[in-house]
Amino acid sequence: MTIIKPTSRMAAAFVGAALLLSGPAWGDGHGVNIEVKPASQATKQAHNEVLEKLPFENRDDFELSRRGLLAKEDNLIIKNDTGQVVWDMSKFDYLDGPRPDTVNPSLWRQAQLNGAHGLFKIMDGIYQVRGYDLANMTLIEGETGWIIIDPLTATETVKAAMALVDKHFGKRPVKAILSTHSHADHFAGVRALATEEDLAEGRIRYVAPENFVKETASENVIAGNAMGRRAGYMFGNLLPRTPLGAVDSGLGKGVAFGTVTLLTPTDTITRTGEKLVLDGIEFEFQHTPGAEAPSEFIFYLPQFKALCMAEEANAVMHNLYTPRGAKTRDALIWVHHLTDTIELFGDRSDVVFGSHHWPRWGREAGIEYVAKQRDMYRYIHDQTVRLMNHGHTPTEISNMLELPPSLGQEFYNRDYYGTVSHNSRAVYNFYLGYFDGNPANLNPQDPQTRAAKYVALAGGEQALMAQAKKASDGGDYRWAAELLNHLVFADADHKQARALLADAYEQMGYQAESGPWRNFYLSGAQELRIGVTSPEVVRTASPDLIASVPTSMFLDFMGVQLDPEGADELDVKLNLDFTDTDEQFVLHLNNSVLNNIANTQDEDANASITLTREIFDRVALKETNFPMEILKGNVKLTGNPLALMKVFGRLEEFDPSFNIITP
């Protein structure tokens, strides 16, 4: 019985870390009645300034986003096999009405555009289903069936999308599938279209970029728990879908919460210029790794003179750094990829479409769009580096930088998803890291200690509250939030401070042009008012994804879980022998760290485990446990069972609901 506890903890912690998002996808704030506030006069004035700044009279995107509509479901609600709603566009019906004062006019415009859903014709032979998930699913008519581009986030949304297609066109077989890149909304519904047998027997080809499986598996594993919690804020998972809550993510309405799957591609694109013929249709590829995704391609269709930009160009400014947390993206690589795109395909593309949003028709309009997206990232990169070399800090630069009118007046370059503010800080961090060079920031005290000292400096809680109230009444919500954050971190139970900070966050959310910023502010306000809830966890750690995680990465994550308290005197070696993958590892706990050494076994190990990787994965998914499998004879254990306890018993479980807006 000594290994029941450690095995359970190992499994729970691993699966808990392999999260993308958590919480009910289409919730109503858990049904809790909280007192939300209307837009203040300062917020209304900020909205008026937006209305005066941007060319709202330009309605071209509304025509483009609805052009070619062939069919739609009026009440689009998608459920899984148990009846749980995984996607619900009916909650956004209010977008057909007038804009409320609680939403930035520019974000409201984007939310309306992203509200269009259905089956659309791009041109004869190319169609898209939009609004059935965060991404688009594109269908190309081959000689004998469909070629599907980017099978969404969940099997349920893919099935619903194909039901709409079949209803309009009649049933046609799927002959090929392409995943343009390694983010879940572009592959995770693939099993709704194909099985391993379909691929193995050549009925369907599955095309993806180089390192696709590795990158899909690695996303969110090491830092997955923290990323999942923050993603809940970013996408507003626990906010109501109302004008007072989550109205849009900029990139789309949100993320579907269904069944996540993965298949191994039959064809891998490794270089620019590579060509494939799929069901009679020629594809010409541009390999674009390291920009929007670590594994990605763009493709051109000569027969149609059509260019698919994947997610390298969108009707939003994308993230160089995403608020949910991820490795900082390389702006300059992104720029160079888009320059290459223009050179490769610019003079022969009559339509440009992508994995999100709506197409651009006409050669001039399409390439101008790609060029201005490129120049937007280039401007942020170059001007951040210029100001950085003048000695400005990331916070200073983020408050100085603004796109020039030639770029910033284009709605597809607006801050709906990424923002100039945090993208400029991302560029700074990419080159110089988080430290701004000021010695005062070299070794700061922890937030709670600093908070208590700031409160004392202000003259106590009442004096700080008075200053914060003055700032809030004057519409200076950023300063009010900074002051009140100190008070809440000094005294997390201070009801007045929590309430006033929630009010400040709320107004900042109402003013935000960025969907993720709005969701962060409003999620923070909600948690200040009702506390941190325990969300229903929606796991992307499906059997397909766990099976795709390289064993070495799996074991590296165990090292991240290790609690070093009292471990410094331990020296424990465990042999792991995976019989189905022919992999051997030694786990070595020493010096309070857990190393794994591949391709070896230690004769002096304290214990040895022989098993299949499949059993190891099932343990991680909590479908079984080691004691049960030992009794069944599926796992062979030799040596000292207590050695397993000394290792696996130290693996921590990560709380997916840790505090963000309080200590």
C-alpha positions in Angstrom: 0.0 0.0 0.0 3.0 2.3 0.3 2.7 3.4 -3.3 -1.0 4.2 -3.6 -0.5 7.8 -2.3 2.5 8.8 -4.3 1.1 7.3 -7.5 -2.2 9.1 -7.1 -0.4 12.4 -6.4 1.8 12.0 -9.4 -1.1 11.4 -11.7 -3.2 14.2 -10.3 -0.5 16.7 -10.5 0.6 15.8 -14.0 -3.0 15.9 -15.4 -3.6 19.1 -13.4 -0.7 20.7 -15.1 -1.7 19.7 -18.6 -4.5 22.1 -18.7 -5.3 24.8 -21.3 -8.4 26.3 -19.6 -10.7 25.6 -16.7 -14.2 26.5 -15.7 -17.6 26.3 -17.5 -17.1 27.6 -21.0 -20.5 29.3 -21.1 -21.2 30.0 -17.5 -23.1 32.8 -15.8 -20.8 33.5 -12.9 -21.8 30.3 -11.1 -25.3 31.8 -10.7 -24.0 34.1 -7.9 -25.8 37.4 -7.6 -23.1 40.1 -7.3 -23.6 43.8 -7.6 -22.0 44.9 -10.8 -21.8 48.6 -11.4 -22.8 50.7 -14.5 -20.3 52.5 -16.6 -19.0 55.7 -14.9 -19.0 59.1 -16.5 -15.2 58.7 -16.9 -15.7 55.4 -18.8 -18.4 57.0 -21.0 -16.0 59.8 -21.8 -13.2 57.4 -22.6 -15.6 55.6 -25.0 -16.5 58.9 -26.7 -12.8 59.5 -27.3 -12.5 56.1 -29.0 -15.5 56.9 -31.2 -13.8 60.1 -32.3 -10.4 58.5 -32.8 -11.3 55.5 -35.1 -13.0 55.4 -38.5 -16.2 53.7 -37.4 -17.9 54.9 -40.6 -15.9 52.3 -42.4 -18.2 49.2 -42.5 -16.1 47.1 -45.0 -15.4 44.4 -42.4 -19.1 43.9 -41.9 -19.6 43.2 -45.6 -16.5 40.9 -45.7 -17.4 39.0 -42.6 -20.9 38.1 -44.0 -20.0 37.7 -47.6 -20.7 34.3 -49.1 -23.0 33.1 -46.3 -24.6 29.9 -47.5 -26.2 28.4 -44.4 -26.5 29.0 -40.7 -28.2 27.6 -37.6 -30.3 30.3 -35.9 -29.9 28.9 -32.4 -26.3 27.5 -32.4 -25.9 25.4 -29.2 -23.5 22.5 -29.3 -23.5 19.8 -26.6 -21.5 16.7 -25.8 -22.8 13.2 -25.4 -23.8 13.9 -21.8 -25.8 17.0 -22.7 -23.2 19.5 -21.4 -23.0 22.7 -23.5 -19.5 23.0 -25.1 -20.4 26.0 -27.4 -23.3 28.4 -27.3 -23.6 31.3 -29.7 -27.1 32.1 -28.6 -25.7 33.8 -25.5 -24.4 36.6 -27.8 -27.8 37.5 -29.4 -27.5 40.8 -27.5 -24.8 41.9 -30.0 -27.6 42.6 -32.5 -28.8 45.5 -30.3 -27.2 48.9 -29.5 -23.8 49.1 -27.8 -24.1 49.4 -24.0 -21.9 51.8 -22.1 -20.1 48.8 -20.4 -18.2 47.8 -23.6 -15.5 49.7 -25.5 -17.0 50.8 -28.9 -14.0 49.2 -30.8 -14.3 45.9 -28.9 -18.0 45.9 -29.4 -17.4 46.3 -33.2 -15.1 43.3 -33.1 -17.5 41.3 -31.0 -20.3 41.9 -33.6 -18.0 40.8 -36.4 -17.0 37.6 -34.6 -20.7 37.0 -33.9 -21.3 36.0 -37.5 -21.5 32.2 -37.8 -22.4 29.6 -40.4 -21.1 28.1 -43.6 -19.5 30.6 -46.0 -18.3 30.4 -49.6 -14.9 32.0 -50.1 -14.9 31.1 -53.8 -16.0 28.1 -55.9 -14.3 25.1 -54.2 -13.3 26.8 -51.0 -15.6 27.2 -48.0 -15.4 28.0 -44.3 -17.4 27.2 -41.2 -17.0 30.2 -38.8 -18.3 30.8 -35.4 -18.4 27.1 -34.4 -15.3 27.4 -32.2 -12.4 29.8 -31.6 -11.0 29.1 -35.1 -12.4 28.6 -38.6 -12.6 25.2 -40.2 -11.9 25.5 -44.0 -13.1 23.0 -46.6 -11.5 22.6 -50.0 -13.4 20.6 -52.6 -11.1 17.9 -54.0 -11.7 15.6 -56.9 -13.4 12.9 -54.8 -14.1 14.5 -51.4 -13.2 17.2 -48.8 -9.8 18.5 -47.8 -10.3 19.9 -44.2 -8.1 22.7 -42.8 -7.8 23.0 -39.0 -10.3 20.7 -37.3 -11.1 23.0 -34.4 -10.7 22.4 -30.6 -13.2 19.6 -30.0 -14.8 16.7 -31.8 -18.2 18.0 -30.8 -17.7 21.3 -32.7 -16.2 19.5 -35.7 -19.2 17.2 -35.8 -21.6 20.1 -35.7 -19.7 22.0 -38.4 -19.7 18.9 -40.6 -23.5 18.4 -40.0 -24.0 21.9 -41.4 -21.8 21.2 -44.4 -23.5 17.9 -45.1 -26.9 19.4 -44.8 -26.0 22.0 -47.5 -23.7 20.0 -49.9 -24.7 16.4 -49.1 -22.4 13.8 -47.6 -18.9 13.7 -49.1 -15.9 11.7 -47.8 -12.9 13.4 -46.1 -9.8 12.7 -48.2 -7.2 14.9 -46.4 -6.8 17.0 -43.3 -4.3 19.8 -42.6 -3.4 21.3 -39.2 -1.7 24.6 -40.0 -0.1 24.7 -36.5 0.4 23.3 -33.1 -2.3 25.1 -31.1 -5.3 23.1 -29.9 -8.0 25.0 -31.8 -6.4 23.8 -35.0 -6.2 20.1 -34.4 -8.0 18.8 -31.3 -11.2 17.8 -33.1 -9.4 15.6 -35.6 -10.9 12.3 -34.5 -14.3 13.5 -35.6 -12.9 13.2 -39.1 -10.5 10.3 -39.0 -9.1 7.4 -37.1 -5.6 5.8 -37.0 -7.0 3.1 -39.4 -8.0 5.7 -41.9 -4.5 7.1 -41.9 -2.7 3.8 -41.8 -4.7 2.4 -44.7 -4.4 5.5 -46.8 -8.0 6.6 -46.9 -7.2 9.9 -45.4 -3.9 11.9 -45.4 -3.1 14.1 -42.5 -0.6 17.0 -43.1 1.1 19.1 -40.4 4.3 21.1 -40.0 7.6 19.8 -38.7 7.7 19.1 -34.9 3.9 19.3 -34.8 3.3 16.4 -32.4 6.2 17.4 -30.1 4.9 21.0 -29.8 1.3 20.0 -29.3 2.4 17.8 -26.5 4.8 20.2 -24.9 2.4 23.2 -24.8 1.2 23.7 -21.2 2.9 20.8 -19.6 5.7 22.3 -17.5 3.9 25.5 -16.5 0.4 24.2 -17.3 -1.2 24.7 -14.0 -0.3 28.4 -13.8 -1.1 28.9 -17.5 -4.5 27.2 -17.1 -5.5 29.4 -14.1 -4.4 32.5 -16.0 -6.2 31.4 -19.2 -9.4 31.3 -17.2 -8.9 35.0 -16.6 -7.9 35.7 -20.2 -10.9 34.0 -21.8 -13.3 35.0 -19.1 -14.3 31.5 -18.4 -16.2 32.3 -15.2 -17.8 35.5 -16.5 -21.4 35.7 -17.8 -21.8 36.0 -21.5 -23.5 39.4 -21.2 -22.6 43.1 -21.9 -21.4 43.2 -18.3 -19.1 40.1 -18.7 -17.2 38.3 -21.5 -18.3 39.7 -24.9 -15.4 38.5 -27.1 -11.7 37.3 -27.0 -10.8 39.3 -30.0 -9.6 36.2 -31.9 -13.1 34.7 -31.6 -15.9 34.2 -29.1 -14.0 31.9 -26.8 -12.8 28.3 -26.6 -14.9 25.2 -27.0 -14.9 22.8 -24.0 -15.3 19.4 -25.6 -13.3 16.3 -26.4 -9.6 17.0 -27.2 -7.9 14.5 -29.5 -4.8 14.1 -31.6 -3.6 11.9 -34.4 -0.1 11.5 -35.8 0.3 13.1 -39.2 1.0 11.1 -42.3 2.8 14.0 -44.1 5.2 16.5 -42.5 6.1 19.9 -44.1 9.7 20.8 -43.3 10.7 23.5 -45.7 9.4 26.4 -47.8 8.6 25.5 -51.4 7.5 22.0 -50.6 4.5 20.9 -52.6 1.8 18.2 -52.2 -1.1 17.1 -54.3 -4.1 16.1 -52.1 -7.2 14.7 -53.8 -6.2 16.4 -57.0 -5.5 19.8 -55.5 -1.9 21.2 -55.5 -0.7 22.8 -52.2 2.5 24.9 -52.1 3.8 25.5 -48.6 5.7 28.2 -46.7 7.3 26.9 -43.6 6.8 29.5 -40.8 8.0 28.2 -37.4 8.8 30.3 -34.4 6.4 33.2 -34.9 2.8 32.8 -33.9 3.4 29.1 -33.1 6.6 27.1 -32.8 5.3 24.7 -35.5 3.3 26.3 -38.4 2.9 26.6 -42.1 1.2 28.8 -44.6 0.0 27.4 -48.0 -0.9 28.6 -51.4 -3.4 27.0 -53.8 -2.3 27.7 -57.4 -5.5 26.3 -58.9 -7.6 28.8 -56.9 -5.0 31.6 -56.7 -5.8 31.6 -53.0 -3.5 32.1 -50.0 -4.1 30.6 -46.6 -2.3 32.6 -43.9 -2.9 30.1 -41.1 -2.6 32.4 -38.0 0.3 34.5 -39.1 -2.2 37.3 -40.2 -5.5 38.0 -38.5 -8.1 40.7 -38.1 -6.5 41.6 -34.8 -3.1 42.4 -33.4 -1.9 39.1 -32.1 0.2 38.4 -29.0 4.0 38.6 -28.9 3.4 37.7 -25.3 0.1 36.2 -24.3 -1.5 37.2 -20.9 -2.2 33.5 -20.1 1.6 33.0 -20.1 3.8 31.4 -22.7 7.2 31.8 -24.1 7.8 35.2 -25.7 7.4 35.2 -29.5 10.1 36.6 -31.8 8.6 39.6 -33.5 11.4 39.8 -36.0 11.0 36.2 -37.2 7.3 37.0 -37.6 8.1 40.0 -39.7 10.5 38.1 -41.9 8.0 35.3 -42.5 5.4 37.8 -43.7 7.9 39.5 -45.9 8.6 36.1 -47.5 4.9 35.5 -47.9 4.5 38.7 -49.9 7.5 37.9 -52.1 6.4 34.3 -52.7 2.7 34.7 -53.3 1.9 38.4 -53.4 1.6 38.7 -57.2 -0.5 35.7 -57.6 -3.0 35.7 -54.7 -6.6 36.8 -55.6 -7.9 36.0 -52.1 -6.3 35.8 -48.7 -8.0 33.8 -45.9 -6.9 32.4 -42.6 -7.6 30.3 -39.6 -9.5 33.1 -37.8 -11.8 35.9 -39.0 -12.9 36.6 -42.6 -11.1 36.7 -46.0 -9.8 39.6 -48.0 -10.8 39.5 -51.6 -8.7 41.2 -54.4 -4.9 41.0 -54.8 -4.2 44.6 -53.7 -6.4 44.5 -50.7 -5.1 41.1 -49.6 -1.4 41.9 -49.8 -1.9 45.4 -48.2 -3.5 43.5 -45.3 -0.5 41.2 -45.0 1.9 44.0 -45.4 0.3 46.2 -42.8 0.1 43.3 -40.3 3.8 42.8 -40.9 4.6 46.5 -40.5 2.6 46.6 -37.3 4.8 44.0 -35.7 7.9 45.6 -37.2 7.0 49.0 -35.8 6.4 47.6 -32.3 9.7 45.7 -32.5 11.9 48.5 -34.0 10.5 51.3 -31.8 10.7 49.3 -28.7 14.3 48.4 -29.4 15.1 52.0 -30.4 13.6 53.4 -27.1 15.3 50.5 -25.2 18.6 51.6 -26.6 17.9 55.2 -25.4 17.7 53.7 -21.9 13.9 53.6 -21.5 12.4 50.8 -19.4 9.6 48.4 -20.5 7.0 50.2 -18.4 8.1 53.5 -19.8 8.0 52.2 -23.4 4.6 50.6 -23.0 3.2 54.0 -22.0 5.0 55.9 -24.8 4.4 53.7 -27.8 1.4 54.1 -30.1 1.0 52.9 -33.7 1.2 55.6 -36.4 -2.2 56.4 -38.1 -1.2 54.4 -41.2 -1.2 51.3 -39.1 -3.3 52.1 -36.1 -6.3 53.3 -38.1 -6.7 49.8 -39.6 -9.1 47.8 -37.5 -7.2 44.6 -38.2 -4.3 46.1 -36.3 -6.2 47.1 -33.2 -5.6 45.8 -29.7 -8.4 43.3 -29.7 -6.2 40.3 -28.7 -2.6 41.4 -28.3 -1.9 45.0 -27.4 0.8 47.6 -28.1 1.3 47.8 -24.4 2.2 44.2 -23.5 3.7 43.4 -26.9 6.2 46.2 -26.5 7.1 44.8 -23.1 7.4 41.4 -24.7 10.0 42.7 -27.2 12.0 44.3 -24.3 11.8 41.0 -22.4 12.9 39.0 -25.5 16.1 41.0 -25.7 16.9 42.1 -22.1 14.7 40.0 -19.8 12.4 41.2 -17.1 14.9 43.4 -15.2 14.8 47.1 -16.3 18.3 48.0 -15.1 17.2 50.0 -12.1 19.0 48.8 -8.9 15.8 49.4 -6.9 14.2 46.7 -8.9 17.1 44.2 -8.7 15.9 42.4 -5.6 12.5 43.7 -4.5 10.7 42.6 -1.4 7.8 40.2 -1.7 4.4 41.9 -2.5 2.9 41.4 0.9 5.8 43.0 2.7 5.9 45.9 0.3 2.2 46.3 0.5 2.3 46.7 4.3 5.0 49.3 4.0 3.2 51.3 1.3 0.1 51.4 3.5 2.1 52.6 6.4 3.8 55.2 4.2 0.4 56.4 3.1 -0.5 57.1 6.7 -2.5 53.9 7.3 -5.5 52.2 5.8 -7.9 55.1 6.1 -5.5 57.5 4.5 -4.8 55.2 1.6 -8.5 54.5 1.1 -9.2 58.2 0.9 -6.5 58.7 -1.8 -7.8 55.7 -3.7 -11.4 57.0 -3.5 -10.3 60.4 -4.7 -8.5 58.8 -7.7 -11.5 56.6 -8.5 -14.0 59.4 -8.3 -11.7 61.3 -10.7 -11.7 58.5 -13.2 -8.0 57.6 -12.6 -8.7 53.9 -12.2 -5.2 52.8 -12.9 -3.8 54.7 -10.0 -6.7 53.7 -7.8 -6.1 50.1 -8.6 -2.4 50.4 -7.8 -3.1 51.9 -4.4 -5.9 49.5 -3.5 -3.8 46.5 -4.6 -1.3 47.4 -1.9 -4.1 47.6 0.7 -5.6 44.3 -0.4 -2.2 42.6 -0.3 -1.6 44.0 3.2 -5.1 43.0 4.4 -6.9 40.6 2.1 -10.0 40.8 4.3 -10.4 44.6 4.0 -14.0 44.7 2.6 -14.0 48.3 1.6 -10.7 48.0 -0.2 -11.8 44.9 -2.0 -15.0 46.5 -3.1 -13.4 49.7 -4.3 -10.7 47.8 -6.1 -13.4 45.6 -7.8 -15.1 48.8 -8.9 -11.9 50.1 -10.4 -11.1 46.9 -12.2 -14.7 46.8 -13.5 -14.4 50.3 -15.1 -11.0 49.4 -16.6 -12.6 46.3 -18.1 -15.4 48.4 -19.5 -12.9 50.7 -21.1 -10.6 48.0 -22.5 -10.3 47.5 -26.3 -8.6 44.2 -25.8 -10.9 41.2 -25.1 -8.3 39.5 -22.9 -7.7 42.7 -20.9 -11.4 43.1 -20.3 -11.7 39.5 -19.2 -8.7 39.9 -16.8 -10.1 43.0 -15.2 -13.7 41.7 -14.9 -12.5 38.3 -13.6 -10.5 40.1 -11.0 -13.4 42.2 -10.0 -15.7 39.1 -9.7 -13.2 37.3 -7.5 -12.8 40.3 -5.2 -16.5 40.3 -4.7 -17.3 36.6 -4.4 -13.9 35.0 -3.8 -12.1 32.3 -5.7 -14.4 29.6 -6.9 -13.4 26.0 -7.6 -14.0 25.7 -11.3 -15.1 22.6 -13.1 -11.8 21.6 -14.7 -11.8 21.0 -18.4 -8.7 19.0 -19.3 -6.7 19.1 -22.5 -4.7 16.2 -21.0 -6.6 13.7 -23.1 -5.2 10.2 -23.8 -4.0 11.3 -27.2 -2.0 14.2 -25.8 -0.6 12.4 -22.9 0.5 9.6 -25.1 2.3 12.1 -27.3 4.3 13.7 -24.5 7.9 12.4 -24.8 8.8 10.3 -21.8 11.7 12.5 -21.0 9.4 15.5 -20.9 7.0 13.6 -18.7 9.8 12.8 -16.2 11.1 16.4 -16.4 7.7 17.5 -15.2 8.0 15.2 -12.2 11.1 17.1 -11.3 9.0 20.3 -11.3 6.6 18.7 -8.9 9.2 17.7 -6.3 8.9 19.3 -2.9 12.5 19.7 -1.6 11.6 20.2 2.0 13.6 17.6 4.0 14.9 16.0 0.8 18.5 17.2 1.0 19.8 14.1 2.8 18.1 11.7 0.4 19.9 9.8 -2.3 17.5 7.5 -4.2 17.7 5.9 -7.6 14.8 4.2 -9.4 15.0 2.3 -12.7 12.2 2.7 -15.1 11.9 0.2 -18.0 9.2 0.9 -20.6 8.8 -2.3 -22.5 6.5 -1.1 -25.3 8.6 1.9 -26.3 11.9 0.3 -25.5 13.0 3.2 -23.3 15.0 3.0 -20.1 15.5 5.8 -17.5 17.0 6.2 -14.1 15.3 8.6 -11.8 17.8 10.0 -9.3 16.8 12.1 -6.3 19.8 13.8 -4.9 20.7 17.3 -3.8 17.0 18.1 -3.5 16.4 17.7 -7.3 15.0 14.8 -9.4 17.1 14.1 -12.5 16.2 11.6 -15.2 18.9 9.9 -17.2 17.9 8.3 -20.5 19.0 5.1 -22.1 20.4 3.4 -19.0 19.7 1.3 -15.9 21.6 1.5 -12.7 22.7 -1.7 -11.1 22.7 -0.1 -7.7 19.2 1.4 -8.0 17.0 1.2 -4.8 14.1 -0.1 -6.8 13.1 -0.9 -10.4 9.8 -0.7 -12.2 9.1 -2.6 -15.5 5.9 -1.5 -17.3 4.5 -0.1 -20.5 4.3 3.5 -21.3 0.6 2.9 -22.0 0.1 1.8 -18.3 2.1 4.8 -17.2 -0.2 7.1 -19.2 -3.3 5.4 -17.8 -1.9 6.1 -14.3 -1.4 9.7 -15.2 -5.1 9.9 -16.4 -6.1 8.3 -13.1 -7.7 5.4 -15.0 -5.7 3.0 -12.8 -2.9 3.0 -10.3 0.4 1.2 -9.7 -0.8 -1.2 -6.9 -3.7 -2.4 -9.0 -1.4 -2.9 -12.0 1.2 -4.7 -9.8 -1.5 -7.1 -8.6 -2.6 -7.7 -12.2 0.9 -8.5 -13.2 1.1 -5.5 -15.6 3.8 -3.8 -13.6 6.8 -5.5 -12.2 8.4 -4.0 -9.0 11.7 -5.2 -7.6 13.7 -3.7 -4.8 12.5 -1.5 -1.9 9.0 -0.2 -2.3 9.8 2.6 0.2 12.2 4.0 -2.3 9.2 4.7 -4.5 7.5 6.6 -1.6 10.6 8.7 -1.1 10.3 9.9 -4.7 6.7 9.8 -5.7 5.5 10.8 -2.2 7.2 14.2 -2.7 5.4 15.1 -5.9 3.1 18.0 -5.2 -0.4 18.5 -6.5 -1.0 22.0 -8.0 -4.1 23.9 -7.0 -5.8 25.1 -10.3 -7.6 27.8 -8.3 -4.7 29.6 -6.6 -5.1 33.3 -5.7 -4.3 36.0 -8.2 -5.8 39.2 -7.0 -5.1 38.5 -3.3 -2.0 37.1 -1.5 
